[in-house]
């Protein structure tokens, strides 16, 4: 399946099961991720703007980000 373009409105995507981190808070400072059908990638959206745009990443791109975060690669970006 071909990967959808980045910056796509979530209304242009099929119905997805969005998930956010347990660390998200009531002030809306979080992102949500959802698997696209057929292994077409992973969509990411701002939870405060659920209508989009959604960014689309491959599973390998998300894995690199999650593993890098787990390893502390981005710790300098948070206070």
N, C-alpha and C positions, 0 to 999 in steps of 0.2 A: 504494500500500500504506500502511496506517495505521501510524504509529510506535508501537512498544511502549512501555509505561509505564516511567518511571525507577525504579531500585531493584529491578529484576527479577532473580530468580535466574537464573544462566546455564543452569541445567537447563531453564528454560522457553523458552530461545532455541533456534533450530535449530543444528546443528553449525556452528561458525564457525572461521575461520582467524585465530587471535590472533597479534598481532605486538607486540614490545616494542622499545624503542629500543636501538640499539647501545651507548648510554651506560649502560645498566642494569648493575648490579653483582651479584656473587654473594650479597650480603646481602639481596636481595629488595626493594630500594628502587626499585620501578618500577611502572608501569601498563602494561597491554596494551590494544590497540585492535583492533577487527575490524569489517569492513563487514557490515552486515546485508543479507540477500538482497533483491533488487528495489529497491534504493535507499532502503530504509526508514530509513536512518540509520547511525550508527556507535556501537558499544558500547564502553564503557571499563570495565575492571575492575582491581582491585588484584591484582598477580601473586602475592601471598602468600595471597590468598583467591580462588582461581580459580572456586569454586562461586558466587560472587556476594556482594553484589549488583552488578549491572552498571548503569551509568548510560548512557542512550541520548541521543545528540545528533544533530542534523541535520548534513549535510555542510557547510552554511553556518556552523554554530556551530563545528565543528572547524576549518574554514578560518580563521575569525576568530581563534580561539585560537592556531593554529600561526603564522599571519602576525604576530600580536601578539607571540608569543614570539620569533620571528625578528627582529622590530624592537626587541626589548629592553624591551617594555612591562612585563614581570614580573621583570626583573633584580633589583629591590629585594627580592624574596622569597627569594633565595638568598644564601648567604654566600660 
